[in-house]
Amino acid sequence: MKYYAVKKGRTTGIFTTWPEAEKQVKGYPNAKFKSFKTQSEATQYLNGELAEPSHKPAKARHAVTKPTKKLPSATDDDIILYTDGGSRNHGNVKGGHVKASDKAAWAYLIVTVDNRFSDSGGELGATNNRMEIMALYKALAYLNAHQLQDNHIHAVLDSKYVLNAINQHWLNGWQRRGWTRSGGQKLENKELWQALAGELRHFSHLELYWTKGHADNEGNVFVDKP
């Protein structure tokens, strides 16, 4: 069970479910909140006895245009996370629209010091970008559901689109504009970006890495399998 302490929101206090807490902070200017494993910690936070958390989407590396050097190993509380997504028709070229019958899939691999866990899924008619976003969202949702959000997590992706959305603060800008792109243009996969932003706020020790796809990175090769 988790406890959500809302210090600044429509209603302050401790909530035992995220939907309840989200109602108090979603869209509320400069909302302050944090999740805890115990009610005692949540109470201490409300009483000002714990440090304020940062609500940036993620504490991430910014140099994502170059391949990552050797990744750290999963030791102690560190977790290595690999995600990937793809579509038979990626739809990223002019005239290359995705058809309703085109197959698409996402996958992730979570590596801890003594365990490995993976999951995957698919959709018909989804773009490559949608599957890349979905892969990271599903992985973070799993970690959050299993109370691993406070661990030091190293996430390895080959999607510069997803990485740039976080590292270059596109996600923040979309949210400020009511989940639209600059100039009021439609934001594709809006609901999925919103869901990802909701998960990211729980992770204060998340580092993002870029790796070249279809290369020799063992974790990326694993999640890239059909």
MARBAFI-453636 format. One record per residue (C-alpha): residue in one letter; x negated, y negated, z negated. Coordinates in nm, 4 decimals. Each point is the difference from the previous one (the first is absolute). Example, Ala and Ser with C-alpha at 12.3 -4.5 7.8 and 13.67 -1.06 7.14 Angstrom:
# residues 2
@banu->A x->-1.2300 y->0.4500 z->-0.7800
@banu->S x->-0.1370 y->-0.3440 z->0.0660
***
This chain:
# residues 226
@banu->M x->0.0000 y->0.0000 z->0.0000
@banu->K x->-0.1168 y->-0.3537 z->0.0763
@banu->Y x->0.0831 y->-0.3341 z->-0.1592
@banu->Y x->0.0276 y->-0.3184 z->0.2039
@banu->A x->-0.0673 y->-0.3173 z->-0.1960
@banu->V x->0.1375 y->-0.3188 z->0.1563
@banu->K x->-0.1584 y->-0.3077 z->-0.1560
@banu->K x->0.1355 y->-0.2481 z->0.2522
@banu->G x->0.3121 y->0.0749 z->0.2018
@banu->R x->0.3761 y->-0.0346 z->0.0080
@banu->T x->0.0155 y->0.2020 z->-0.3205
@banu->T x->-0.3084 y->0.0787 z->-0.2084
@banu->G x->-0.0587 y->0.3137 z->-0.2007
@banu->I x->-0.0857 y->0.3660 z->0.0448
@banu->F x->0.1740 y->0.2162 z->0.2588
@banu->T x->-0.0270 y->0.3752 z->0.0449
@banu->T x->0.0639 y->0.0159 z->0.3751
@banu->W x->-0.1594 y->-0.1937 z->0.2842
@banu->P x->0.3351 y->-0.0882 z->0.1700
@banu->E x->0.1100 y->-0.1745 z->-0.3220
@banu->A x->-0.3272 y->-0.1901 z->-0.0301
@banu->E x->-0.0098 y->-0.0819 z->0.3706
@banu->K x->0.3338 y->-0.1819 z->-0.0261
@banu->Q x->-0.1588 y->-0.2363 z->-0.2511
@banu->V x->-0.3132 y->-0.0824 z->0.2011
@banu->K x->0.0778 y->0.0438 z->0.3708
@banu->G x->0.0140 y->-0.3439 z->0.1574
@banu->Y x->-0.0618 y->-0.1704 z->-0.3348
@banu->P x->-0.2718 y->-0.2699 z->0.0283
@banu->N x->-0.3294 y->0.1017 z->-0.1662
@banu->A x->0.1544 y->0.2994 z->-0.1733
@banu->K x->-0.2204 y->0.1731 z->-0.2576
@banu->F x->0.0386 y->0.3701 z->-0.0679
@banu->K x->-0.1947 y->0.3229 z->-0.0379
@banu->S x->0.0658 y->0.3717 z->-0.0460
@banu->F x->-0.1308 y->0.1987 z->-0.2976
@banu->K x->-0.0084 y->0.3606 z->-0.1081
@banu->T x->0.1098 y->-0.0800 z->-0.3571
@banu->Q x->0.2557 y->-0.2341 z->-0.1503
@banu->S x->-0.2617 y->-0.1215 z->-0.2469
@banu->E x->-0.2230 y->-0.1321 z->0.2826
@banu->A x->0.2984 y->-0.1644 z->0.1664
@banu->T x->0.0885 y->-0.1742 z->-0.3266
@banu->Q x->-0.3594 y->-0.1192 z->-0.0455
@banu->Y x->0.0051 y->-0.1459 z->0.3502
@banu->L x->0.3221 y->-0.1912 z->-0.0679
@banu->N x->-0.1482 y->-0.1307 z->-0.3247
@banu->G x->-0.3074 y->-0.1302 z->0.1815
@banu->E x->-0.2340 y->0.2576 z->-0.1501
@banu->L x->-0.1095 y->0.1387 z->0.3390
@banu->A x->-0.1603 y->-0.1819 z->0.2918
@banu->E x->0.2180 y->-0.1270 z->0.2826
@banu->P x->-0.0066 y->0.2225 z->0.3098
@banu->S x->-0.0725 y->-0.1261 z->0.3489
@banu->H x->0.2878 y->0.0365 z->0.2430
@banu->K x->-0.1915 y->-0.0227 z->0.3205
@banu->P x->0.1068 y->0.2897 z->0.2255
@banu->A x->-0.3280 y->0.1791 z->-0.0594
@banu->K x->-0.3549 y->-0.0472 z->-0.1133
@banu->A x->-0.1517 y->0.0881 z->0.3335
@banu->R x->-0.3116 y->-0.0323 z->0.2076
@banu->H x->0.0152 y->-0.2574 z->0.2755
@banu->A x->-0.2647 y->0.1191 z->0.2450
@banu->V x->0.2188 y->0.2517 z->0.1793
@banu->T x->-0.1253 y->-0.0548 z->0.3540
@banu->K x->-0.3088 y->0.2117 z->-0.0526
@banu->P x->-0.0137 y->0.3710 z->-0.0874
@banu->T x->-0.0305 y->0.0715 z->-0.3683
@banu->K x->-0.3320 y->0.1273 z->-0.1259
@banu->K x->-0.0185 y->0.3109 z->-0.2163
@banu->L x->0.3127 y->0.0272 z->-0.2111
@banu->P x->-0.0169 y->0.0584 z->-0.3742
@banu->S x->0.0789 y->0.3470 z->-0.1258
@banu->A x->0.3111 y->0.0727 z->-0.2030
@banu->T x->-0.1384 y->-0.0009 z->-0.3538
@banu->D x->0.1644 y->-0.0492 z->-0.3372
@banu->D x->0.3083 y->-0.2167 z->0.0652
@banu->D x->-0.0938 y->-0.0910 z->0.3575
@banu->I x->0.2304 y->0.1164 z->0.2782
@banu->I x->-0.0788 y->0.0139 z->0.3718
@banu->L x->0.3013 y->-0.0459 z->0.2251
@banu->Y x->0.0133 y->0.0587 z->0.3764
@banu->T x->0.2984 y->-0.0995 z->0.2141
@banu->D x->0.0807 y->0.0153 z->0.3690
@banu->G x->0.2944 y->-0.0260 z->0.2336
@banu->G x->0.0614 y->0.0372 z->0.3686
@banu->S x->0.2507 y->0.0259 z->0.2815
@banu->R x->0.0032 y->0.1817 z->0.3331
@banu->N x->0.0748 y->-0.3419 z->0.1512
@banu->H x->-0.1586 y->-0.2705 z->-0.2175
@banu->G x->0.1969 y->-0.2787 z->0.1711
@banu->N x->-0.2842 y->-0.2487 z->-0.0345
@banu->V x->-0.0509 y->-0.0660 z->0.3718
@banu->K x->0.2127 y->-0.2136 z->0.2262
@banu->G x->0.2916 y->0.2042 z->0.1273
@banu->G x->-0.0916 y->0.2898 z->-0.2265
@banu->H x->0.3209 y->0.0096 z->-0.1971
@banu->V x->0.0539 y->0.2916 z->-0.2350
@banu->K x->0.2779 y->0.2329 z->0.1062
@banu->A x->0.2523 y->0.1454 z->-0.2437
@banu->S x->-0.1336 y->0.3474 z->0.0737
@banu->D x->-0.3675 y->-0.0826 z->-0.0616
@banu->K x->-0.1478 y->0.1859 z->-0.2963
@banu->A x->-0.1827 y->-0.1908 z->-0.2749
@banu->A x->-0.1534 y->0.1054 z->-0.3323
@banu->W x->-0.1794 y->-0.1234 z->-0.3129
@banu->A x->-0.2264 y->0.1775 z->-0.2488
@banu->Y x->-0.2075 y->-0.0641 z->-0.3094
@banu->L x->-0.2622 y->0.1815 z->-0.2045
@banu->I x->-0.0700 y->-0.0779 z->-0.3657
@banu->V x->-0.3310 y->0.1204 z->-0.1457
@banu->T x->-0.0749 y->-0.0049 z->-0.3729
@banu->V x->-0.2994 y->0.1382 z->-0.1838
@banu->D x->0.1632 y->0.3416 z->-0.0350
@banu->N x->0.2956 y->0.0106 z->0.2385
@banu->R x->0.1267 y->-0.0782 z->0.3496
@banu->F x->0.3559 y->-0.0754 z->0.1040
@banu->S x->0.1421 y->-0.0790 z->0.3419
@banu->D x->0.3352 y->-0.0694 z->0.1578
@banu->S x->0.1348 y->-0.0887 z->0.3426
@banu->G x->0.3203 y->-0.0762 z->0.1832
@banu->G x->0.1285 y->-0.1211 z->0.3314
@banu->E x->0.2599 y->-0.1950 z->0.1920
@banu->L x->0.1259 y->-0.0162 z->0.3551
@banu->G x->-0.0319 y->-0.3277 z->0.1838
@banu->A x->-0.2397 y->-0.1628 z->-0.2490
@banu->T x->-0.3015 y->-0.2104 z->0.0986
@banu->N x->-0.3578 y->0.0684 z->-0.0939
@banu->N x->-0.0008 y->-0.3094 z->-0.2240
@banu->R x->0.3095 y->0.1163 z->-0.1868
@banu->M x->-0.1609 y->0.3355 z->-0.0761
@banu->E x->-0.3211 y->-0.1666 z->-0.1216
@banu->I x->0.2007 y->-0.2172 z->-0.2418
@banu->M x->0.2104 y->0.2987 z->-0.1083
@banu->A x->-0.3087 y->0.2087 z->-0.0783
@banu->L x->-0.1395 y->-0.2569 z->-0.2428
@banu->Y x->0.3426 y->-0.0682 z->-0.1531
@banu->K x->0.0667 y->0.3710 z->-0.0611
@banu->A x->-0.3436 y->0.0515 z->-0.1545
@banu->L x->0.0310 y->-0.2952 z->-0.2382
@banu->A x->0.3551 y->0.1027 z->-0.0912
@banu->Y x->-0.1313 y->0.3460 z->-0.0958
@banu->L x->-0.2793 y->-0.1454 z->-0.2137
@banu->N x->0.2382 y->-0.2408 z->-0.1703
@banu->A x->0.2586 y->0.2714 z->-0.0659
@banu->H x->-0.2703 y->0.2109 z->-0.1646
@banu->Q x->-0.1284 y->-0.2930 z->-0.2119
@banu->L x->-0.3339 y->-0.0190 z->0.1788
@banu->Q x->0.0353 y->-0.3652 z->0.1006
@banu->D x->-0.2509 y->-0.1190 z->-0.2614
@banu->N x->-0.2817 y->0.2206 z->0.1312
@banu->H x->-0.2730 y->-0.1402 z->0.2226
@banu->I x->0.1267 y->0.0931 z->0.3442
@banu->H x->-0.2038 y->-0.0099 z->0.3220
@banu->A x->0.2379 y->0.0041 z->0.2987
@banu->V x->-0.1520 y->0.0853 z->0.3394
@banu->L x->0.1977 y->-0.0962 z->0.3123
@banu->D x->-0.0756 y->-0.0234 z->0.3707
@banu->S x->0.2769 y->-0.2543 z->0.0623
@banu->K x->-0.1380 y->-0.3541 z->0.0176
@banu->Y x->0.3591 y->-0.1223 z->0.0384
@banu->V x->0.0994 y->0.1255 z->-0.3449
@banu->L x->-0.3298 y->-0.1037 z->-0.1568
@banu->N x->0.0171 y->-0.3510 z->0.1431
@banu->A x->0.3585 y->-0.0417 z->-0.1171
@banu->I x->-0.1257 y->0.0462 z->-0.3571
@banu->N x->-0.3539 y->-0.1389 z->0.0104
@banu->Q x->0.0767 y->-0.3063 z->0.2096
@banu->H x->0.3160 y->-0.0723 z->-0.2001
@banu->W x->0.2420 y->0.0394 z->0.2892
@banu->L x->0.2228 y->0.1873 z->-0.2436
@banu->N x->0.0116 y->-0.2999 z->-0.2335
@banu->G x->0.0812 y->-0.2325 z->0.2880
@banu->W x->0.2822 y->0.2202 z->0.1287
@banu->Q x->0.1483 y->0.0133 z->-0.3466
@banu->R x->-0.0166 y->-0.3787 z->-0.0439
@banu->R x->0.1809 y->-0.0453 z->0.3308
@banu->G x->0.2803 y->0.2356 z->-0.0967
@banu->W x->-0.1631 y->0.3005 z->0.1657
@banu->T x->-0.0374 y->-0.1590 z->0.3413
@banu->R x->-0.3117 y->-0.0690 z->0.2067
@banu->S x->-0.1314 y->-0.3491 z->0.0658
@banu->G x->0.2469 y->-0.2021 z->0.2017
@banu->G x->0.2879 y->0.2061 z->-0.1349
@banu->Q x->-0.0733 y->0.2950 z->0.2275
@banu->K x->0.1400 y->0.3381 z->-0.0967
@banu->L x->-0.2250 y->0.2136 z->-0.2177
@banu->E x->0.0049 y->0.3583 z->0.1221
@banu->N x->0.0416 y->0.2641 z->-0.2722
@banu->K x->0.1064 y->-0.2709 z->-0.2454
@banu->E x->0.1615 y->0.2392 z->-0.2486
@banu->L x->-0.3064 y->0.2234 z->0.0003
@banu->W x->-0.2354 y->-0.2949 z->-0.0566
@banu->Q x->0.2227 y->-0.1079 z->-0.2906
@banu->A x->-0.0184 y->0.3493 z->-0.1481
@banu->L x->-0.3793 y->0.0055 z->0.0360
@banu->A x->-0.0300 y->-0.3411 z->-0.1670
@banu->G x->0.2104 y->0.1336 z->-0.2873
@banu->E x->-0.2413 y->0.2886 z->-0.0507
@banu->L x->-0.3154 y->-0.2115 z->0.0363
@banu->R x->0.0926 y->-0.2233 z->-0.2922
@banu->H x->-0.0480 y->0.2955 z->-0.2370
@banu->F x->-0.3645 y->0.0565 z->0.1000
@banu->S x->-0.2653 y->-0.2232 z->-0.1531
@banu->H x->-0.3021 y->0.2197 z->0.0842
@banu->L x->0.0583 y->0.0730 z->0.3673
@banu->E x->-0.2821 y->-0.0395 z->0.2521
@banu->L x->0.0642 y->0.0326 z->0.3716
@banu->Y x->-0.2502 y->0.1367 z->0.2511
@banu->W x->0.0044 y->0.0306 z->0.3763
@banu->T x->-0.1325 y->0.3061 z->0.1794
@banu->K x->-0.0152 y->0.0696 z->0.3703
@banu->G x->0.2775 y->0.2368 z->0.1010
@banu->H x->-0.0668 y->0.3393 z->0.1572
@banu->A x->-0.3629 y->-0.0141 z->-0.1133
@banu->D x->-0.1900 y->0.1977 z->-0.2643
@banu->N x->0.1715 y->-0.1167 z->-0.3198
@banu->E x->0.1234 y->0.3265 z->-0.1553
@banu->G x->0.3038 y->-0.1519 z->-0.1734
@banu->N x->0.1088 y->-0.1977 z->0.3050
@banu->V x->-0.0396 y->0.3055 z->0.2223
@banu->F x->0.2194 y->0.1958 z->-0.2426
@banu->V x->0.2904 y->-0.2473 z->0.0058
@banu->D x->-0.0351 y->-0.0438 z->0.3775
@banu->K x->0.0849 y->0.3648 z->0.0658
@banu->P x->0.3342 y->0.0615 z->0.1785
***
